[in-house]
Amino acid sequence: MGRMRAGELARSNIRQALEAARGCPDAWYRVQALAYVAEAAPDERTLLSVLEEAAKESARCHDAYGTVAVMAWPIAVAVRRDTRAFAERERARCLDLAPTVQPHNSRAYALEVLWTACHAVDPAFARPIWDRIRALCHPDRCWRAARLWRHVAEAVEEQHPGAGGSIIRAMPEGKARRRLERRYWPALRDRT
């Protein structure tokens, strides 16, 4: 309720939107609500203040999974609003925390949420997240890791037809790679 209310109020009344965001009882929703408020912040000072509050609140999530995944919202806002120092610092913090996310399915999903949000606003900014995915999320380890690699291939392919093959070629040999090759390789090969 508070997250939705904060989003509704953000464009018209920042103070009330902040109150609604801060009233969210769970850190996950509080961070998302604060990101909505930051998106509408009227000036850089307010933007940075709200983003810093969101980062602080993310540490109150129940576990590392929550912290890494939910920071996708404020980091994406920071990239869109050209607050790069904050975005880079928080991306680094999330990538440092990612290896501690357990189980592997949760780690893959947290990195998927983070990569997807960042890639949507700036593919180059998402590159370090992709590097961490490659190091931490073997596609044959769990179903979410396999799905993560597929989603990355699909997103890259959608932006640059034919480029999805580079993701498949980066995959370690195994069941997940063979499945993606069967699904995508003929179409990708025809475009190159």
C-alpha positions in Angstrom: 0.0 0.0 0.0 2.7 2.5 1.0 4.8 1.7 -2.1 1.9 2.3 -4.4 0.9 5.5 -2.5 4.5 6.8 -2.7 4.5 6.2 -6.4 1.2 8.0 -6.9 2.3 11.0 -4.7 5.8 11.3 -6.0 5.0 13.6 -8.9 2.8 16.0 -7.0 4.0 16.0 -3.4 7.5 14.8 -2.6 7.1 15.3 1.2 3.9 13.1 1.4 5.5 10.6 -1.0 8.5 10.3 1.3 6.2 9.8 4.3 4.3 7.0 2.5 7.6 5.4 1.5 9.0 5.6 5.0 5.8 4.1 6.3 6.3 0.8 4.5 6.7 -1.8 7.2 9.1 -4.0 5.1 12.5 -2.9 3.9 12.0 -4.5 0.4 8.9 -2.3 -0.2 10.4 0.7 1.5 13.5 0.7 -0.9 11.2 0.4 -3.9 9.0 3.2 -2.7 12.0 5.4 -2.1 13.2 4.7 -5.6 9.9 5.9 -7.0 10.3 9.1 -4.9 13.9 9.5 -6.1 12.7 9.2 -9.7 10.5 12.2 -9.2 12.9 14.2 -7.0 12.9 17.9 -8.2 16.6 18.6 -7.6 19.9 16.8 -7.3 20.2 17.3 -3.5 16.8 15.7 -2.9 17.6 12.9 -5.4 20.9 12.0 -3.6 19.3 12.2 -0.2 16.5 9.8 -1.1 18.9 7.5 -3.0 21.2 7.3 0.1 18.2 6.6 2.3 17.2 3.7 -0.1 20.7 2.3 0.1 20.7 2.4 3.9 17.3 0.8 4.0 18.4 -2.0 1.7 20.7 -3.2 4.4 17.6 -3.8 6.6 16.4 -6.5 4.2 16.2 -10.0 5.8 19.1 -11.4 3.9 21.7 -10.7 1.2 19.3 -11.8 -1.5 16.9 -9.0 -0.6 19.6 -6.4 -0.5 21.1 -7.2 -3.8 17.8 -7.6 -5.7 16.0 -4.6 -4.3 18.9 -2.3 -5.0 18.1 -2.7 -8.7 15.4 0.0 -8.3 17.5 2.8 -6.8 20.5 1.9 -8.9 18.5 2.1 -12.1 17.0 5.5 -11.0 20.5 6.7 -10.3 21.7 5.7 -13.8 18.7 7.3 -15.5 19.1 10.5 -13.4 22.9 10.6 -14.2 24.0 10.1 -10.6 26.8 7.8 -11.6 28.9 7.9 -8.5 26.0 6.6 -6.4 25.1 4.0 -9.0 28.7 2.7 -9.3 29.3 2.6 -5.6 26.0 0.7 -4.9 26.6 -1.6 -7.9 30.0 -2.5 -6.4 28.4 -3.1 -3.0 25.8 -5.4 -4.5 28.4 -7.3 -6.5 30.6 -7.8 -3.4 27.6 -9.1 -1.5 26.3 -11.4 -4.3 28.6 -14.4 -3.5 27.0 -14.6 0.0 23.5 -15.0 -1.4 22.2 -18.5 -0.7 20.9 -20.7 -2.1 22.2 -20.6 -5.7 18.7 -20.1 -7.2 18.3 -17.0 -5.1 21.7 -15.7 -6.1 20.9 -16.2 -9.8 17.6 -14.4 -9.4 19.0 -11.5 -7.4 21.6 -11.0 -10.1 19.0 -11.3 -12.8 16.9 -8.6 -11.2 19.9 -6.3 -10.9 21.3 -7.0 -14.4 17.9 -6.6 -16.1 17.2 -3.2 -14.4 20.7 -1.9 -15.2 20.8 -3.3 -18.7 17.5 -1.6 -19.6 18.8 1.8 -18.8 22.5 1.4 -19.9 23.9 -1.9 -21.3 27.4 -0.8 -20.6 26.7 -0.1 -17.0 25.4 -3.7 -16.7 28.6 -5.2 -17.9 30.2 -5.7 -14.5 27.0 -7.5 -13.4 27.3 -9.8 -16.4 30.9 -10.5 -15.4 29.7 -11.5 -11.9 26.9 -13.6 -13.3 29.5 -15.5 -15.4 31.6 -16.1 -12.3 28.9 -17.0 -9.9 26.0 -18.6 -11.8 26.9 -21.7 -13.7 23.9 -22.4 -15.9 23.8 -26.1 -15.0 23.9 -25.5 -11.3 20.2 -24.6 -10.9 17.2 -23.8 -13.0 17.2 -20.1 -12.2 20.8 -19.8 -13.4 19.9 -21.5 -16.7 16.9 -19.1 -17.0 19.2 -16.2 -16.2 21.6 -17.0 -19.0 18.6 -17.4 -21.4 17.1 -14.1 -20.4 20.5 -12.3 -20.9 20.8 -13.9 -24.4 17.2 -12.9 -25.2 17.7 -9.3 -24.1 21.0 -8.9 -25.9 19.5 -10.5 -29.0 16.5 -8.2 -28.9 18.8 -5.1 -28.7 21.3 -6.3 -31.3 20.0 -9.1 -33.6 22.7 -11.8 -33.8 24.4 -10.7 -30.6 22.7 -13.3 -28.5 25.0 -15.9 -29.9 27.9 -14.3 -27.9 26.1 -15.1 -24.7 25.6 -18.7 -25.7 29.2 -19.0 -26.8 30.3 -17.6 -23.4 28.3 -20.4 -21.6 30.3 -23.4 -20.2 29.6 -26.6 -22.0 26.7 -28.5 -20.6 23.0 -29.2 -20.7 21.8 -25.5 -20.5 24.1 -24.5 -23.3 23.0 -27.3 -25.5 19.3 -26.4 -24.9 19.9 -22.8 -25.8 21.9 -23.8 -28.9 19.0 -25.9 -30.1 16.6 -23.1 -29.4 18.5 -20.1 -30.8 21.6 -21.1 -32.7 20.0 -21.7 -36.1 18.3 -18.3 -36.0 21.4 -16.6 -34.7 23.7 -18.3 -37.2 21.4 -17.2 -40.1 21.8 -13.5 -39.1 25.6 -13.5 -38.8 
